[in-house]
Amino acid sequence: MRFFITALVSLAATATADFLPGLPTTPYTSTGGTIPSSSLSKIIVSSAYAESVDEAGQTLIPPTLHAFATTFAEDLASSLGLDIPIQLGDAPEQGSIFLTLADDASLYKDAAGRETSEGYSLNVTIDGVLITGASPLGVWWGTRTVLQQLVLGDGGLKLGYGTDSPGWGTRGLMLDIARHYYPPEFLIEMCAYMSFFKQNTFQLHLSDNLYNNVAIYSRERMLSLYAAFRLNSDDPALEGLNRRANESYTRSVFDDVQAKCAARGVTILPEIEAPGHALVISQWKPELGLSSDLSLLNISNPETIPMVKKIWEIFLPWFHTKTVSIGADEYVDPTLSEDALVAEYTRFVDEMNEYITGTSGKKVRIWGTFAPSVGGTVNKSVSIQHWANFEANPLYDFVNNGYEVLNSGDYIYTVGKWSEWYGHELSLEFIFNGSPDGSPFSPNIFDRTNASNNAARDSTSLLGHIAPQWNDFGPNATTVTEGYYQWRDGLPALADKQWGGEVAEADYQGLFSALQPLAPGQNLDRRIVSTGSTIVEYDFKQGRGSNGTAVEDLSGNNYHATSTCATSDEGAILASSCSITTPLTQKGRNYTLSFSIKPTSDAKGAIFSGGDSGLWFGNGTVDAVMLFSGESTYALNYTFPVGSWTNASLIGRGRQTFLDVGDGEPKEFLTIMGWNGARFVWQPIAVEAPLATVGGSGFEGVISGMKLVDHA
């Protein structure tokens, strides 16, 4: 590495201490000048450390240094078009990106002054790039810096050097996948998006139910209320627990999610909730629930804790992480005195902690409930996920009593689509001004108005920060990708503060606009590459755009389709026995999909489908034009007239979706959300343009053509 060291020494006199702009920012001393990406011809992985893994992090399936290097090379190709081969070697070479580990990892410290395996050093000279990590995971975060700087530097890297470490070891998000199902591919894409901005933890809330409004619900209503357990085991001991097999994860699927997230430095942190929010268990075994509220398990029943242990016994081997969450949130039992309730709750947590730790070696986490100030003295090996200051004072109740605390304060909660109390999207105002003095938020901030309630930045009790997204109003409140959009714009800013970065609010939008479109490993925006504003256009009339089974894309993008449907002078004749297939799946927000359609019968079915969305001519239950997404349908008070032509446009405009048939104002698709069984709330719904298939699922009619443009 001598040529790197020589270059750094010779330029030290003119070096300028600062940081690299990025998300997060990176401490860096610039020595002047740049090296273009065209000078980088190889990635060399240190032979001595190629098979090394990070053993200090939370994942039990850590990638090797060589595996991280392979993903880095793939990202350079997909995001920047750079084809840089990988090789093993003992030293850097001219024009190389050399990946290695530090001989002394004590250089890398977190905010509390503890060693962290996630730190790295970056040295850039005219001869090449050197990334030295405290572990392979540290090197990985260094590759994220290099990737971002190549984007921001228009293919060039600033010469200089810096050492960077995260302030906190847990940085990420929590998604309520119990009250809304998300396909495994979506979870994997979310991990990729998080990883680009150096978040490392994705907590999955695997079991829960809609609010059980005991004031108005009968027992029968409770037993039928939406509740889900998203893991699907074939163990006979759990037969009947999972009642949504098509909306759950088998072991092989969950293994795949964990492995693909770990490949990008993100650990899946599983949460199975009990004894509160446990209606799915009571629906399975009603005798275990409190008679007054079946969403609460009766932990005084001698059969309850053994059954919860059995659930964990079966699923613990599925979880490739050193920490799991047992939830243990918002528990009450009106048959017990306050002291007896706290004692029973503490017994439950301690028994579960002893069982899980004793059988698997994993650590246990719970939501902050029943603080020591009210007698809640759970074992101090249990970490606390703080969420609400009205539940407990996290500093005085937990930190000062010797507990490790993960900050998930509800200042930054989001709730699917709508809430009376919480925001729809991550609050940039809070992220950049969330401290009592108006400075940016950081994981030690529990109270944005009273500094005396906040922990010291260097507290050794702070584990980090996770921002939760809850689906309080169930699966029809949002589409799958709306969950992403609630985080999309604010996540990189939050990631900067979770890391300990210095990005300023004034600089954020520019950095976000440059970096966000190139985050590798995902296409959550559902973008489609196009040479112009018209993305795809088909003329299905016989002798026009259709030639037998081939349908030409008239946009010039060569998204040619194939058809098994007959054609006429009017267009393609759609029926259950045929379909038109395109090479596209979906188009994300801001689009207009225009088409001319003539139903020839009342037969219901999809006109367009793709990904997790579809446009349907009724579904056999509802006789109306409707959008389909995930688990839910969103119908209009309108249908296409049978035997007549309609020139229609499906329009996606931001958070809204419309159908325009030229008879006045476009008709908006809305979701009707039930509010705790007491009233309804109408809200917009954003559904992607379905593009993969035309027809083929029951609809009978003629379509003359379709055209998709990238604006609404």
C-alpha positions in Angstrom: 0.0 0.0 0.0 3.1 2.2 -0.1 1.9 4.4 -3.1 -1.3 5.3 -1.2 0.7 6.3 1.9 3.3 8.3 -0.1 0.6 10.2 -1.9 -1.2 11.1 1.4 1.9 12.3 3.1 2.9 14.5 0.2 -0.4 16.2 0.1 -1.0 16.6 3.8 0.2 20.2 3.9 -2.6 21.2 1.6 -5.3 19.0 3.0 -8.6 20.5 4.1 -10.6 18.9 6.9 -14.3 18.7 6.1 -16.8 16.0 5.2 -18.1 14.5 2.0 -21.6 15.5 1.2 -23.7 12.4 1.1 -26.5 10.5 2.9 -25.0 10.1 5.4 -22.2 12.6 5.3 -18.6 11.2 5.6 -15.8 12.9 7.6 -13.1 13.6 5.0 -10.0 15.5 4.4 -9.7 16.6 0.8 -6.3 16.9 -0.7 -7.4 18.5 -4.0 -8.2 17.0 -7.3 -10.2 14.0 -8.4 -9.8 10.5 -9.9 -12.2 9.6 -12.7 -14.1 6.4 -12.7 -12.5 5.6 -16.0 -9.2 5.2 -14.2 -10.6 2.4 -12.0 -10.1 -0.9 -13.7 -10.4 -3.6 -11.0 -11.7 -4.4 -7.6 -9.1 -6.3 -5.5 -10.2 -8.2 -2.5 -7.5 -8.8 0.1 -6.6 -12.5 -0.1 -6.0 -12.5 3.6 -9.5 -11.4 4.5 -11.6 -12.5 1.5 -13.5 -15.1 3.6 -13.7 -13.1 6.7 -17.1 -12.2 8.2 -18.4 -9.7 10.7 -19.0 -11.6 13.9 -19.8 -8.5 16.1 -23.0 -7.5 14.3 -26.6 -8.7 14.8 -26.9 -11.1 11.9 -26.1 -14.8 12.2 -25.5 -15.0 8.4 -22.9 -12.4 7.8 -21.6 -12.1 4.2 -17.9 -12.6 3.5 -15.7 -9.7 2.3 -15.7 -11.3 -1.1 -19.5 -11.6 -1.2 -19.8 -7.9 -0.3 -17.3 -7.1 -3.1 -19.4 -9.0 -5.6 -22.5 -7.0 -4.7 -20.5 -3.8 -4.9 -19.4 -4.7 -8.4 -23.0 -5.4 -9.4 -24.1 -2.1 -8.0 -21.4 -0.2 -10.0 -22.7 -1.8 -13.1 -26.5 -1.3 -12.5 -26.3 2.2 -11.1 -23.4 3.7 -13.0 -22.8 1.4 -16.0 -19.3 0.6 -14.7 -18.1 -2.9 -15.5 -15.2 -3.4 -13.0 -14.0 -7.0 -12.5 -13.1 -8.5 -9.1 -10.0 -10.4 -8.3 -8.1 -11.5 -5.2 -4.8 -9.9 -4.3 -2.3 -9.1 -1.5 -1.9 -5.4 -2.3 -3.5 -2.5 -4.2 -2.5 -1.9 -7.8 -2.7 1.1 -10.1 -6.3 1.8 -10.9 -7.7 -0.5 -8.3 -10.3 -0.3 -5.6 -8.7 -2.3 -2.8 -10.9 -3.8 -0.1 -9.2 -5.0 3.1 -9.6 -5.1 6.9 -7.8 -3.0 9.5 -5.1 -4.6 11.6 -6.3 -2.5 14.5 -10.1 -2.1 14.7 -9.9 0.1 17.8 -9.7 3.1 15.4 -13.4 2.8 14.8 -15.6 4.1 17.6 -19.3 4.8 18.1 -20.8 7.8 19.8 -20.2 6.2 23.2 -16.6 5.5 22.5 -17.1 1.8 22.0 -15.4 -0.2 19.2 -17.7 -0.8 16.2 -17.3 -3.3 13.5 -19.2 -1.0 11.1 -16.4 1.6 10.8 -14.1 2.1 7.8 -11.4 4.3 6.4 -11.4 5.7 2.8 -8.3 6.8 1.1 -8.4 8.1 -2.5 -5.3 9.0 -4.5 -4.6 9.5 -8.1 -3.5 5.9 -8.1 -6.7 4.3 -6.8 -9.0 3.8 -3.9 -8.4 2.0 -0.6 -11.3 1.0 1.7 -10.2 -0.5 5.0 -12.9 -1.8 7.3 -13.1 -2.8 10.9 -14.9 -5.8 9.5 -16.4 -6.8 6.1 -19.5 -4.9 7.1 -17.5 -1.8 7.6 -16.0 -2.2 4.1 -19.5 -2.5 2.8 -20.5 0.8 4.2 -17.4 2.2 2.7 -18.5 1.0 -0.7 -21.8 2.8 -0.2 -19.8 6.0 0.3 -17.8 5.4 -2.9 -21.0 4.6 -4.9 -22.6 7.8 -3.6 -19.6 9.9 -4.3 -19.3 8.6 -7.9 -22.9 9.7 -8.4 -22.4 13.1 -6.8 -19.1 13.6 -8.5 -20.4 12.8 -12.0 -18.1 9.8 -12.2 -15.2 11.2 -10.2 -13.9 10.8 -6.7 -12.4 13.6 -4.6 -8.8 12.8 -3.6 -8.4 12.6 0.2 -8.9 10.5 3.2 -11.3 9.9 6.1 -12.4 7.6 8.8 -16.1 7.0 9.4 -18.1 5.1 12.0 -21.8 5.0 12.9 -22.8 6.7 16.2 -25.2 3.9 17.0 -25.4 0.2 16.2 -29.1 -0.1 15.4 -30.4 2.1 12.6 -33.5 1.4 10.6 -37.2 0.9 10.3 -40.0 -1.2 11.5 -42.9 -2.3 9.3 -46.2 -3.7 10.5 -46.6 -6.6 8.1 -49.2 -8.2 10.3 -52.1 -5.9 9.5 -51.0 -5.6 5.9 -49.3 -8.3 3.9 -46.2 -7.3 1.8 -44.7 -9.7 -0.7 -41.2 -10.9 0.1 -39.8 -9.2 -3.0 -40.9 -5.9 -1.6 -39.2 -6.5 1.8 -36.0 -7.4 -0.1 -36.2 -4.2 -2.2 -36.8 -2.2 1.0 -33.6 -3.6 2.5 -31.7 -2.5 -0.6 -33.1 1.0 -0.4 -32.2 1.2 3.3 -28.7 -0.2 2.8 -27.8 2.5 0.3 -28.2 5.0 3.1 -26.4 2.8 5.7 -29.4 1.6 7.7 -28.8 -1.8 9.1 -32.0 -3.1 10.8 -35.4 -3.9 9.4 -37.8 -4.9 12.1 -40.8 -7.0 11.0 -43.9 -6.9 13.1 -45.2 -10.4 12.3 -48.4 -10.8 14.3 -51.2 -8.4 15.2 -54.9 -7.5 14.7 -57.1 -4.6 14.0 -58.2 -2.7 17.1 -60.6 -4.8 19.1 -63.3 -2.3 20.1 -64.7 -4.3 23.0 -67.2 -1.5 23.7 -69.2 -2.5 20.6 -67.9 -5.8 19.3 -69.5 -9.1 20.2 -67.5 -12.2 20.8 -68.3 -13.5 17.4 -67.1 -10.2 15.9 -63.8 -10.5 17.8 -63.3 -14.0 16.5 -63.7 -12.8 12.9 -61.8 -9.5 13.2 -58.8 -9.1 10.8 -55.8 -10.7 12.5 -52.7 -12.3 11.0 -49.7 -14.4 11.9 -47.4 -14.1 8.9 -45.1 -17.1 9.4 -46.4 -20.3 8.0 -45.1 -23.5 9.5 -46.3 -27.0 8.7 -45.6 -28.2 12.3 -48.7 -30.0 13.6 -48.4 -28.2 16.9 -49.3 -24.9 15.2 -52.0 -26.1 12.8 -54.7 -23.4 12.5 -52.5 -20.5 13.8 -51.9 -19.2 10.3 -55.1 -18.8 8.5 -53.8 -16.8 5.6 -51.5 -19.2 3.8 -51.4 -17.1 0.6 -50.4 -14.0 2.6 -47.6 -15.4 4.7 -44.0 -16.6 4.6 -42.8 -20.2 4.6 -39.4 -21.0 6.1 -37.7 -21.1 2.7 -39.2 -17.7 1.8 -38.3 -16.1 5.1 -34.8 -17.5 4.8 -34.5 -15.9 1.4 -35.6 -12.5 2.7 -33.1 -12.7 5.5 -30.3 -13.8 3.3 -30.8 -11.2 0.6 -31.2 -8.4 3.2 -28.0 -9.6 5.0 -26.2 -9.5 1.7 -26.6 -5.7 1.8 -25.8 -5.3 5.5 -29.4 -5.3 6.7 -30.5 -7.6 9.5 -34.2 -8.7 9.7 -35.3 -8.3 13.3 -38.5 -10.4 13.9 -41.2 -9.6 16.3 -44.0 -11.9 17.5 -46.4 -10.0 19.7 -47.8 -11.3 22.9 -49.6 -11.1 25.4 -51.3 -8.0 24.0 -52.2 -7.5 20.3 -52.6 -11.3 20.3 -56.1 -11.8 18.8 -54.6 -14.1 16.2 -53.6 -16.5 18.9 -57.0 -16.2 20.7 -58.8 -16.9 17.4 -56.8 -20.1 17.2 -57.2 -21.0 20.8 -60.0 -18.9 22.3 -59.5 -20.4 25.8 -56.2 -18.5 26.1 -57.8 -15.1 25.6 -59.2 -12.8 28.3 -63.0 -13.1 28.1 -63.3 -9.3 28.3 -60.9 -8.8 25.4 -59.8 -11.7 23.2 -56.9 -9.6 21.8 -55.2 -10.0 25.2 -53.9 -13.4 26.4 -54.8 -14.5 29.8 -51.3 -15.0 31.2 -52.7 -16.2 34.5 -54.0 -19.3 32.6 -51.4 -22.0 33.2 -51.7 -23.1 29.5 -50.9 -19.6 28.0 -47.2 -19.2 28.5 -46.3 -22.8 27.5 -48.2 -22.2 24.2 -46.4 -19.0 23.6 -43.1 -20.8 24.2 -44.2 -23.5 21.8 -44.7 -20.8 19.1 -41.2 -19.5 19.8 -39.7 -23.0 19.9 -40.8 -23.6 16.4 -39.8 -20.3 14.9 -36.6 -19.5 16.8 -34.6 -21.6 14.3 -36.0 -19.5 11.5 -34.5 -16.3 12.8 -30.9 -15.5 11.8 -30.4 -12.7 14.2 -28.9 -12.3 17.7 -32.0 -10.4 19.0 -35.7 -11.0 18.7 -38.7 -9.0 20.0 -41.5 -10.6 21.9 -43.5 -7.3 21.7 -45.2 -7.3 25.1 -46.9 -4.0 24.5 -50.1 -2.4 25.8 -51.2 -5.2 28.1 -54.1 -4.9 30.6 -56.2 -7.3 32.6 -59.2 -5.7 34.3 -59.6 -8.7 36.7 -56.2 -7.9 38.3 -55.2 -5.1 40.6 -52.5 -2.8 39.2 -49.8 -4.4 41.4 -50.9 -7.9 40.4 -51.1 -6.9 36.7 -47.5 -5.6 36.7 -46.4 -8.7 38.5 -48.0 -11.1 36.0 -46.7 -9.1 33.1 -43.2 -9.1 34.6 -43.5 -12.9 35.1 -44.4 -13.4 31.5 -41.5 -11.3 30.1 -39.0 -12.9 32.5 -40.2 -16.5 31.7 -40.1 -15.8 27.9 -36.6 -14.1 28.3 -35.3 -17.1 30.2 -36.7 -19.5 27.7 -35.5 -17.8 24.5 -32.1 -16.9 25.9 -31.7 -20.4 27.4 -32.7 -22.3 24.3 -31.3 -20.1 21.5 -28.8 -17.7 23.0 -30.7 -14.8 21.5 -31.4 -11.6 23.4 -34.9 -10.4 24.0 -36.5 -7.0 23.4 -39.9 -5.6 24.4 -41.8 -2.4 23.9 -41.5 0.0 26.8 -44.4 -1.1 29.1 -44.7 -1.0 33.0 -41.6 0.9 33.9 -39.7 0.3 37.2 -41.5 3.3 38.6 -44.7 1.3 38.7 -43.1 -2.0 39.7 -42.1 -3.4 36.3 -38.7 -5.0 37.1 -38.1 -7.2 34.1 -34.6 -8.8 33.9 -32.1 -6.2 32.8 -30.8 -8.4 30.0 -34.1 -7.5 28.2 -33.7 -4.4 26.1 -36.4 -1.8 25.9 -37.9 -0.4 22.7 -39.2 3.0 23.8 -42.2 4.4 21.9 -44.2 6.8 24.0 -43.4 9.2 26.8 -46.8 8.7 28.4 -45.9 5.0 28.9 -42.6 5.7 30.6 -39.8 8.2 30.9 -37.1 6.3 29.0 -34.2 8.2 30.6 -35.3 8.0 34.2 -37.3 4.7 34.0 -35.0 2.7 31.8 -31.6 4.2 31.0 -30.9 5.3 34.6 -32.0 1.9 35.8 -29.5 0.0 33.8 -31.6 -1.1 30.8 -30.4 -0.9 27.2 -32.9 1.3 25.2 -33.7 1.4 21.5 -35.4 4.7 20.6 -38.6 4.3 18.6 -40.3 7.4 19.9 -43.7 8.2 18.4 -42.6 11.6 17.3 -41.6 10.0 14.0 -44.3 7.3 13.7 -46.1 6.9 10.4 -49.5 5.2 10.0 -50.7 3.7 6.8 -52.6 6.4 4.9 -54.3 8.3 7.7 -54.2 8.8 11.4 -55.7 11.3 13.9 -52.5 11.4 15.8 -49.5 10.5 13.6 -48.1 11.6 10.3 -48.5 10.0 6.9 -44.8 10.4 5.9 -41.5 10.7 7.8 -41.4 14.3 9.1 -38.4 16.2 7.7 -39.2 19.0 10.1 -38.7 16.6 13.0 -35.6 15.0 11.5 -33.9 18.4 11.0 -35.3 20.2 14.1 -36.3 17.5 16.5 -34.0 18.4 19.4 -35.2 20.8 22.2 -32.9 23.5 20.9 -34.1 23.2 17.3 -31.1 21.3 16.1 -31.4 18.0 14.3 -32.8 14.8 15.9 -30.4 12.1 17.0 -31.1 8.7 18.7 -30.5 10.1 22.2 -33.5 12.5 21.8 -36.5 11.1 23.7 -38.2 14.5 24.3 -38.2 17.3 21.7 -39.3 19.9 24.3 -37.5 19.1 27.5 -33.8 18.4 27.3 -33.7 17.1 30.8 -35.5 14.0 29.6 -32.9 13.2 27.0 -30.0 10.8 27.4 -26.4 12.0 26.8 -25.3 11.5 23.2 -22.5 9.2 24.4 -24.7 7.1 26.7 -23.6 3.4 26.6 -27.3 2.4 27.2 -28.5 3.7 23.8 -28.8 1.0 21.1 -29.9 3.3 18.3 -33.1 4.2 16.6 -35.8 2.6 14.6 -38.8 4.4 12.9 -42.0 2.3 12.9 -44.7 2.3 10.3 -48.0 0.9 11.6 -51.0 -0.3 9.6 -53.6 0.4 12.2 -56.5 0.5 9.7 -55.7 -2.8 7.9 -54.9 -4.0 4.5 -57.2 -1.9 2.4 -55.8 1.4 3.7 -52.7 1.3 1.5 -51.2 -0.5 -1.5 -47.9 -2.3 -1.0 -45.8 0.5 -2.5 -47.6 3.2 -0.5 -45.8 1.8 2.5 -42.5 2.6 0.7 -43.7 6.1 -0.3 -44.4 7.0 3.3 -40.7 6.5 4.0 -39.2 7.3 0.6 -38.4 11.0 0.8 -37.5 11.2 4.5 -35.6 7.9 4.9 -32.2 9.2 3.7 -32.3 12.2 6.0 -33.3 10.0 9.0 -30.5 7.5 8.1 -28.0 10.4 8.2 -29.1 11.3 11.7 -29.2 7.7 12.9 -25.6 7.3 11.7 -24.5 10.6 13.2 -24.1 12.5 10.0 -24.0 16.3 9.3 -26.3 16.8 6.4 -28.0 20.2 6.6 -31.7 20.8 5.7 -30.7 23.3 3.1 -28.6 20.7 1.3 -30.8 17.8 1.6 -33.2 18.0 -1.3 -30.3 18.4 -3.8 -28.5 15.4 -2.4 -31.7 13.4 -2.3 -32.7 14.2 -5.9 -29.3 13.1 -7.1 -28.9 9.9 -5.1 -32.4 8.5 -4.7 -33.0 7.4 -8.4 -29.7 5.4 -8.4 -30.1 3.4 -5.2 -29.2 -0.1 -6.4 -30.9 -3.4 -5.9 -34.5 -2.1 -6.1 -37.0 -0.3 -8.3 -39.6 0.7 -5.7 -40.6 3.8 -7.7 -41.5 1.3 -10.5 -39.7 3.3 -13.1 -39.6 2.3 -16.7 -36.7 3.3 -19.0 -38.0 5.4 -21.9 -36.4 7.5 -24.7 -39.3 9.9 -24.5 -42.5 10.8 -22.6 -44.4 7.9 -24.4 -43.3 4.7 -22.7 -45.3 2.2 -24.7 -48.0 2.3 -27.4 -49.8 -0.6 -29.1 -52.4 -0.6 -31.9 -54.2 -3.9 -31.7 -56.3 -3.5 -34.9 -55.7 -6.2 -37.5 -53.0 -5.1 -39.9 -52.0 -2.1 -37.9 -49.7 -2.8 -34.9 -50.6 -6.5 -34.6 -49.1 -9.1 -36.8 -50.2 -12.6 -35.7 -48.7 -13.1 -32.2 -46.4 -10.1 -32.3 -47.6 -6.6 -31.4 -45.2 -3.8 -32.2 -44.4 -1.1 -29.6 -44.9 2.1 -31.5 -43.2 4.3 -28.9 -39.7 3.3 -30.2 -38.7 1.7 -26.9 -39.1 -1.8 -28.3 -41.4 -3.0 -25.6 -43.0 -5.4 -28.1 -45.9 -7.5 -26.9 -47.1 -11.0 -27.8 -50.7 -12.0 -28.2 -52.7 -15.2 -28.3 -55.9 -13.3 -29.0 -57.7 -13.1 -32.3 -57.9 -9.6 -34.0 -60.4 -7.8 -36.1 -60.6 -4.4 -37.8 -61.7 -3.1 -34.3 -58.9 -4.5 -32.3 -57.8 -7.5 -30.2 -60.7 -9.8 -29.1 -60.2 -10.5 -25.4 -61.5 -13.6 -23.7 -60.6 -16.0 -20.9 -58.8 -18.3 -23.3 -56.3 -15.7 -24.6 -54.2 -12.7 -23.4 -51.7 -10.1 -24.6 -48.4 -10.2 -22.7 -46.0 -7.3 -22.5 -42.4 -7.2 -21.2 -43.4 -4.6 -18.6 -45.0 -5.1 -15.2 -46.0 -1.8 -13.6 -45.5 1.9 -14.0 -45.2 3.9 -10.7 -46.6 7.3 -9.9 -47.5 9.9 -12.4 -48.7 8.3 -15.5 -51.6 8.2 -18.0 -52.6 4.8 -19.4 -55.1 5.5 -22.3 -57.1 2.8 -24.0 -60.2 2.2 -26.0 -62.4 -0.6 -24.8 -65.7 -2.3 -25.8 -67.1 -5.0 -23.5 -69.1 -7.6 -25.4 -70.7 -9.3 -22.4 -71.2 -8.8 -18.7 -68.4 -11.3 -17.9 -66.2 -9.9 -15.1 -62.5 -10.0 -14.9 -59.2 -8.1 -15.3 -58.7 -5.8 -18.3 -55.1 -5.0 -17.3 -53.0 -6.7 -14.6 -49.4 -6.6 -13.5 -47.4 -6.9 -10.4 -49.8 -6.4 -7.5 -52.2 -4.2 -9.3 -55.0 -4.6 -11.8 -57.9 -2.7 -13.5 -61.0 -4.9 -13.5 -64.4 -4.9 -15.2 -66.0 -6.0 -11.9 -65.1 -9.1 -9.9 -68.3 -11.1 -9.8 -69.3 -9.5 -6.5 -69.3 -5.8 -7.5 -70.5 -4.8 -10.9 -68.2 -1.8 -11.4 -64.9 -0.7 -12.7 -62.4 -1.3 -9.9 -58.7 -1.2 -9.2 -57.2 -4.3 -7.5 -54.0 -4.1 -5.4 -52.6 -6.6 -3.0 -55.5 -7.9 -0.9 -58.0 -5.2 -1.7 -60.3 -3.7 -4.4 -61.3 -0.1 -4.9 -64.4 0.3 -6.9 -66.0 3.3 -8.7 -69.7 4.0 -9.0 -69.3 3.4 -12.8 -68.9 0.6 -15.3 -68.0 0.5 -19.0 -71.2 0.1 -21.1 -71.5 -3.3 -22.8 -71.6 -3.1 -26.6 -70.3 0.5 -26.7 -66.8 1.9 -27.1 -65.3 4.0 -24.3 -62.1 6.0 -24.6 -60.7 5.8 -21.2 -57.6 6.9 -19.3 -56.3 5.5 -16.0 -54.4 8.3 -14.4 -51.9 8.1 -11.5 -51.2 11.5 -10.1 -49.1 11.5 -6.9 -51.1 9.9 -4.1 -54.3 9.7 -6.2 -55.7 7.5 -9.0 -58.4 8.5 -11.4 -60.4 7.1 -14.4 -61.3 9.6 -17.1 -63.9 8.5 -19.6 -64.5 12.0 -21.1 -67.9 12.6 -19.4 -66.8 15.4 -17.0 -64.4 15.4 -14.1 -62.3 12.3 -13.8 -63.6 9.7 -11.3 -61.3 9.2 -8.3 -60.7 5.8 -6.8 -60.9 5.9 -3.0 -60.3 3.6 -0.2 -63.0 3.3 2.5 -61.2 2.7 5.8 -63.0 1.4 8.9 -62.1 3.4 12.0 -62.2 0.9 14.9 -65.6 -0.3 14.0 -67.2 3.1 14.7 -67.1 5.0 11.5 -65.6 5.2 8.0 -62.8 7.4 6.5 -62.4 8.0 2.8 -58.9 8.5 1.5 -57.1 8.5 -1.8 -55.3 5.4 -3.1 -52.3 5.3 -5.3 -52.2 2.3 -7.6 -49.5 1.6 -10.2 -50.4 1.2 -13.8 -50.8 -2.6 -14.5 -49.0 -3.5 -17.7 -47.9 -7.1 -17.7 -51.1 -8.7 -19.2 -54.1 -7.5 -21.1 -57.2 -9.7 -20.7 -57.0 -13.4 -20.0 -59.0 -13.6 -16.7 -62.7 -13.6 -17.6 -63.3 -10.2 -19.3 -64.8 -10.4 -22.7 -64.5 -7.5 -25.1 -62.4 -5.7 -27.7 -59.5 -3.4 -27.1 -58.3 -1.3 -30.0 -55.1 0.1 -28.5 -53.3 1.4 -25.4 -50.7 4.1 -24.7 -48.7 4.9 -21.6 -47.1 8.2 -21.0 -45.0 9.3 -18.1 -47.2 12.2 -16.9 -50.6 12.7 -15.4 
